[in-house]
Amino acid sequence: MFPQENFQNKDSKSLATACAIVGLAGGIYLLFGFWFLMLAAATGSDFLTSIVLVFGYLVRLAVLVLGIVGAVTFKGALSPVKSAPSVLLIVGGAISFIPLLGWIGGIVAIIGGALYLASLKNFNQTPQAPQNPQNPFMR
């Protein structure tokens, strides 16, 4: 009735940790990325400005891709990570590609990363299938 997926392996916990770190650090960078770009442009160095711009796009892409990978990996009733962190990373990464709205995507990515970080404690618990409320002995 319920998928018998095992999320207790080290790879899924490390993926959730990577999603949490990229969500938090990438969200903070996206929150202040506009100012980093303005400071780089104020130096007058085209090379530094292009490096900051490319790094910003790579961070946006990493937030979006890790949100998608997390949504595909952590699906199912017994998953230790619910769907909200993945959805928030996807939405935050997508919004950050819209010009002048990168800071909003950064805030959403920070929230998604914090939810991933909060769900790391669920990896040490054994998953329990939800029980039928009419018959508690039937799974």
Backbone as JSON, one array per atom type, in Angstrom:
{
  "sequence": "MFPQENFQNKDSKSLATACAIVGLAGGIYLLFGFWFLMLAAATGSDFLTSIVLVFGYLVRLAVLVLGIVGAVTFKGALSPVKSAPSVLLIVGGAISFIPLLGWIGGIVAIIGGALYLASLKNFNQTPQAPQNPQNPFMR",
  "N": [[0.82, -1.19, 0.0], [1.91, 1.28, 0.82], [4.87, 2.87, -0.39], [7.9, 1.1, -0.03], [10.35, 2.55, 0.65], [13.72, 3.21, 1.45], [15.14, 5.59, 3.28], [17.32, 5.8, 4.85], [19.94, 5.68, 4.13], [23.3, 6.92, 3.61], [23.69, 8.55, 1.42], [21.28, 9.9, 0.83], [20.97, 11.45, 3.09], [23.22, 13.07, 2.9], [22.58, 14.4, 0.56], [20.37, 15.88, 1.42], [21.68, 17.47, 3.28], [23.39, 18.91, 1.58], [21.48, 20.28, 0.08], [20.45, 21.87, 2.1], [22.67, 23.46, 2.8], [23.29, 24.75, 0.36], [20.86, 26.02, -0.06], [20.72, 27.79, 2.15], [23.24, 29.26, 2.08], [23.32, 30.02, -0.63], [20.92, 31.42, -0.76], [21.48, 33.58, 0.93], [23.52, 34.75, -0.53], [22.06, 35.42, -2.84], [20.34, 37.25, -1.74], [21.96, 39.43, -1.16], [23.25, 39.73, -3.56], [22.86, 41.62, -5.59], [24.05, 43.9, -4.55], [26.68, 43.03, -4.35], [27.26, 42.81, -7.05], [27.02, 45.49, -7.83], [29.09, 46.63, -6.35], [31.25, 45.34, -7.55], [31.04, 46.35, -10.11], [31.53, 49.0, -9.59], [34.23, 49.08, -9.17], [35.32, 49.2, -11.63], [36.46, 47.18, -13.03], [36.13, 45.02, -15.61], [36.49, 42.31, -15.71], [36.19, 41.41, -13.02], [33.53, 42.14, -12.61], [32.21, 40.51, -14.47], [32.88, 38.0, -13.43], [31.54, 38.04, -10.93], [28.92, 38.24, -11.88], [28.61, 35.84, -13.37], [29.03, 33.99, -11.3], [26.8, 34.56, -9.74], [24.7, 33.68, -11.43], [25.35, 30.97, -11.5], [24.9, 30.25, -8.84], [22.13, 30.68, -8.69], [21.26, 28.75, -10.5], [22.19, 26.44, -9.21], [20.61, 26.41, -6.87], [18.08, 26.06, -8.0], [18.4, 23.57, -9.39], [19.14, 21.78, -7.31], [16.82, 21.92, -5.82], [15.02, 20.66, -7.55], [16.2, 18.1, -7.78], [16.05, 17.3, -5.11], [13.26, 17.22, -4.81], [12.59, 15.12, -6.49], [14.01, 13.01, -5.36], [13.17, 12.85, -2.64], [10.43, 11.91, -2.46], [7.3, 10.49, -1.58], [5.45, 8.67, 0.94], [6.86, 7.91, 3.19], [9.07, 9.5, 3.39], [11.75, 11.27, 4.93], [12.01, 13.95, 4.49], [9.8, 16.46, 3.82], [7.65, 17.84, 1.22], [7.73, 20.62, 1.11], [10.32, 22.0, 1.53], [11.71, 21.41, -0.87], [10.01, 22.46, -2.83], [10.11, 25.15, -2.12], [12.81, 25.73, -2.65], [12.83, 25.33, -5.42], [11.0, 27.3, -6.28], [12.27, 29.58, -5.24], [14.7, 29.52, -6.69], [13.7, 29.82, -9.28], [12.38, 32.31, -9.17], [14.54, 33.94, -8.69], [15.79, 34.22, -11.12], [14.39, 36.16, -12.43], [14.75, 39.48, -13.41], [15.76, 41.94, -11.03], [14.33, 40.76, -8.99], [15.77, 39.0, -7.54], [16.43, 39.1, -4.85], [14.08, 38.43, -3.55], [13.79, 35.79, -4.34], [16.04, 34.87, -3.0], [15.27, 35.11, -0.3], [13.2, 33.23, -0.21], [14.65, 30.94, -0.85], [16.34, 30.79, 1.38], [14.49, 30.16, 3.39], [13.64, 27.65, 2.43], [16.09, 26.25, 2.59], [16.47, 26.32, 5.37], [14.33, 24.75, 6.19], [15.1, 22.3, 5.08], [17.37, 21.9, 6.66], [16.17, 21.63, 9.15], [14.85, 19.25, 8.76], [16.79, 17.32, 8.85], [17.06, 15.96, 11.23], [15.17, 13.99, 11.1], [16.26, 11.85, 9.79], [17.47, 10.1, 11.5], [15.5, 8.69, 12.71], [13.28, 5.87, 12.7], [11.2, 5.21, 9.92], [7.66, 5.44, 10.04], [4.76, 3.98, 8.86], [1.72, 5.59, 8.01], [-1.17, 4.95, 9.97], [-4.36, 3.32, 9.67], [-7.12, 5.14, 10.73], [-9.6, 4.01, 11.46], [-9.09, 1.32, 11.9], [-6.63, 0.5, 13.82], [-4.82, -1.61, 13.72], [-4.41, -2.33, 11.16], [-2.37, -1.66, 8.44]],
  "CA": [[0.0, 0.0, 0.0], [2.83, 2.4, 0.86], [6.17, 2.47, -0.95], [8.88, 0.67, 0.96], [11.61, 3.2, 0.32], [14.6, 3.34, 2.59], [15.84, 6.86, 3.24], [18.29, 5.8, 5.93], [21.32, 5.58, 3.65], [24.12, 8.11, 3.79], [23.6, 9.42, 0.26], [20.12, 10.78, 0.91], [21.23, 12.44, 4.14], [24.19, 14.03, 2.39], [21.85, 15.24, -0.39], [19.59, 16.84, 2.2], [22.63, 18.43, 3.85], [23.83, 19.78, 0.49], [20.36, 21.16, -0.23], [20.35, 22.85, 3.18], [23.79, 24.4, 2.71], [23.13, 25.57, -0.84], [19.7, 26.87, 0.15], [21.05, 28.89, 3.07], [24.33, 30.1, 1.57], [22.89, 30.6, -1.9], [19.89, 32.42, -0.49], [22.13, 34.78, 1.46], [24.2, 35.41, -1.65], [21.06, 36.04, -3.7], [19.77, 38.38, -1.03], [22.88, 40.56, -1.29], [23.96, 39.61, -4.82], [22.78, 42.87, -6.34], [25.05, 44.81, -4.02], [27.98, 42.51, -4.77], [27.42, 43.17, -8.46], [27.24, 46.93, -7.9], [30.45, 46.9, -5.87], [32.2, 44.89, -8.57], [30.96, 47.29, -11.23], [32.11, 50.28, -9.16], [35.69, 49.02, -9.25], [35.71, 49.48, -13.0], [37.06, 45.99, -13.62], [35.16, 44.21, -16.35], [36.72, 40.91, -15.35], [35.56, 41.16, -11.72], [32.09, 42.25, -12.79], [31.72, 39.31, -15.15], [33.02, 36.87, -12.49], [30.43, 38.13, -9.96], [27.69, 37.96, -12.61], [28.56, 34.4, -13.67], [28.85, 33.28, -10.04], [25.39, 34.74, -9.37], [23.87, 32.77, -12.23], [25.63, 29.59, -11.07], [24.2, 30.04, -7.57], [20.71, 30.55, -9.01], [21.07, 27.45, -11.13], [22.4, 25.4, -8.2], [19.43, 26.38, -6.01], [16.99, 25.47, -8.78], [18.67, 22.16, -9.69], [19.06, 21.0, -6.08], [15.41, 21.83, -5.47], [14.4, 19.63, -8.4], [16.75, 16.8, -7.39], [15.47, 16.97, -3.82], [11.85, 16.88, -4.98], [12.51, 13.79, -7.1], [14.58, 12.02, -4.44], [12.43, 12.73, -1.39], [8.98, 11.82, -2.62], [6.76, 9.29, -0.96], [4.82, 8.86, 2.25], [7.8, 7.62, 4.27], [10.25, 10.33, 3.23], [12.03, 12.12, 6.09], [11.91, 15.34, 4.06], [8.51, 16.74, 3.2], [7.77, 18.47, -0.09], [7.85, 22.07, 1.2], [11.66, 22.55, 1.26], [12.05, 21.29, -2.29], [9.2, 23.42, -3.57], [10.63, 26.49, -1.85], [14.06, 25.91, -3.4], [12.49, 25.48, -6.85], [10.39, 28.62, -6.47], [13.3, 30.58, -5.0], [15.61, 29.53, -7.82], [13.01, 30.34, -10.47], [12.14, 33.74, -8.99], [15.8, 34.68, -8.71], [16.19, 34.49, -12.5], [13.67, 37.34, -12.89], [15.56, 40.65, -13.07], [15.42, 42.77, -9.87], [13.6, 40.0, -7.97], [16.67, 38.0, -6.99], [16.41, 39.14, -3.39], [12.89, 37.68, -3.1], [14.19, 34.39, -4.5], [16.98, 34.58, -1.93], [14.52, 34.9, 0.95], [12.48, 31.95, -0.33], [15.67, 29.88, -0.79], [16.78, 30.68, 2.78], [13.45, 29.42, 4.11], [13.73, 26.26, 2.0], [17.29, 25.66, 3.17], [16.24, 26.13, 6.8], [13.45, 23.58, 6.34], [15.94, 21.12, 4.85], [18.21, 21.75, 7.83], [15.32, 21.13, 10.23], [14.43, 17.87, 8.49], [17.91, 16.39, 9.0], [16.87, 15.13, 12.43], [14.27, 12.89, 10.76], [17.0, 10.74, 9.2], [17.88, 9.17, 12.56], [14.33, 7.99, 13.2], [12.75, 4.85, 11.78], [9.95, 5.69, 9.34], [6.45, 4.74, 10.4], [3.68, 4.14, 7.9], [0.51, 6.08, 8.66], [-2.11, 3.89, 10.26], [-5.75, 3.56, 9.38], [-7.73, 5.55, 12.0], [-10.71, 3.14, 11.82], [-8.55, 0.06, 12.34], [-5.21, 0.79, 14.08], [-3.97, -2.77, 13.5], [-4.22, -2.49, 9.72], [-1.5, -0.62, 7.88]],
  "C": [[0.86, 1.25, 0.0], [4.18, 1.95, 0.29], [7.15, 2.14, 0.17], [10.25, 1.24, 0.61], [12.44, 3.34, 1.59], [15.41, 4.62, 2.44], [16.91, 6.93, 4.32], [19.73, 5.73, 5.43], [22.0, 6.95, 3.72], [23.99, 9.07, 2.61], [22.42, 10.38, 0.35], [20.3, 11.82, 2.01], [22.23, 13.48, 3.67], [23.55, 14.93, 1.33], [21.02, 16.29, 0.35], [20.5, 17.89, 2.84], [23.12, 19.41, 2.78], [22.72, 20.76, 0.1], [20.22, 22.24, 0.83], [21.45, 23.9, 3.07], [23.64, 25.32, 1.51], [21.93, 26.5, -0.7], [20.01, 28.05, 1.06], [22.11, 29.82, 2.5], [23.96, 30.77, 0.25], [21.82, 31.65, -1.71], [20.47, 33.7, 0.07], [22.87, 35.51, 0.35], [23.19, 36.09, -2.57], [20.42, 37.26, -3.06], [20.64, 39.62, -1.2], [23.62, 40.58, -2.62], [23.94, 40.88, -5.65], [23.84, 43.84, -5.87], [26.47, 44.35, -4.33], [28.27, 42.9, -6.21], [27.69, 44.67, -8.61], [28.64, 47.31, -7.41], [31.5, 46.46, -6.89], [32.2, 45.84, -9.76], [31.6, 48.63, -10.87], [33.63, 50.26, -9.2], [36.19, 49.34, -10.65], [36.35, 48.3, -13.7], [35.98, 45.16, -14.31], [35.29, 42.74, -15.98], [36.02, 40.57, -14.03], [34.04, 41.21, -11.82], [31.52, 41.01, -13.46], [31.84, 38.08, -14.26], [31.87, 36.87, -11.49], [29.11, 37.8, -10.65], [27.54, 36.47, -12.91], [28.35, 33.59, -12.4], [27.4, 33.4, -9.55], [24.47, 33.81, -10.14], [24.12, 31.31, -11.85], [24.95, 29.28, -9.74], [22.71, 29.86, -7.81], [20.4, 29.19, -9.61], [21.23, 26.32, -10.13], [21.2, 25.29, -7.27], [18.27, 25.71, -6.74], [17.2, 23.98, -9.0], [18.59, 21.31, -8.41], [17.63, 20.92, -5.56], [14.7, 20.75, -6.27], [14.89, 18.24, -8.01], [16.18, 16.37, -6.04], [14.01, 16.58, -3.92], [11.7, 15.49, -5.57], [12.98, 12.72, -6.12], [13.69, 11.79, -3.23], [10.94, 12.78, -1.63], [8.51, 10.52, -2.0], [6.25, 9.58, 0.44], [5.82, 8.68, 3.39], [9.06, 8.48, 4.21], [10.49, 11.17, 4.48], [11.96, 13.6, 5.77], [10.57, 15.52, 3.37], [8.72, 17.51, 1.9], [8.01, 19.98, -0.02], [9.26, 22.6, 0.95], [12.04, 22.49, -0.21], [11.29, 22.3, -3.12], [9.72, 24.84, -3.35], [11.96, 26.74, -2.56], [13.79, 26.09, -4.89], [11.93, 26.86, -7.12], [11.43, 29.73, -6.26], [14.3, 30.67, -6.14], [14.98, 30.11, -9.07], [12.77, 31.85, -10.36], [13.44, 34.53, -9.11], [16.29, 34.95, -10.14], [15.45, 35.7, -13.08], [14.47, 38.57, -12.48], [14.93, 41.49, -11.94], [14.57, 42.05, -8.83], [14.47, 38.92, -7.35], [16.66, 37.96, -5.48], [15.2, 38.4, -2.84], [13.17, 36.19, -3.24], [15.18, 33.96, -3.44], [16.28, 34.32, -0.61], [13.81, 33.56, 0.92], [13.47, 30.79, -0.24], [16.21, 29.7, 0.63], [15.77, 29.9, 3.59], [13.48, 27.95, 3.73], [14.95, 25.56, 2.56], [17.14, 25.42, 4.66], [15.32, 24.94, 7.05], [14.2, 22.28, 6.05], [16.81, 20.85, 6.07], [17.41, 21.19, 9.0], [14.91, 19.68, 10.01], [15.57, 16.86, 8.61], [17.77, 15.5, 10.22], [15.95, 13.94, 12.16], [15.0, 11.69, 10.17], [17.43, 9.72, 10.25], [16.72, 8.37, 13.12], [13.92, 6.93, 12.19], [11.43, 5.33, 11.23], [8.78, 4.81, 9.74], [5.39, 5.03, 9.35], [2.46, 4.67, 8.62], [-0.51, 4.96, 8.83], [-3.52, 4.33, 9.89], [-6.46, 3.96, 10.68], [-8.92, 4.67, 12.41], [-10.2, 1.82, 12.39], [-7.04, 0.26, 12.59], [-4.29, -0.39, 13.86], [-3.69, -3.01, 12.03], [-3.38, -1.34, 9.21], [-1.86, -0.34, 6.45]]
}
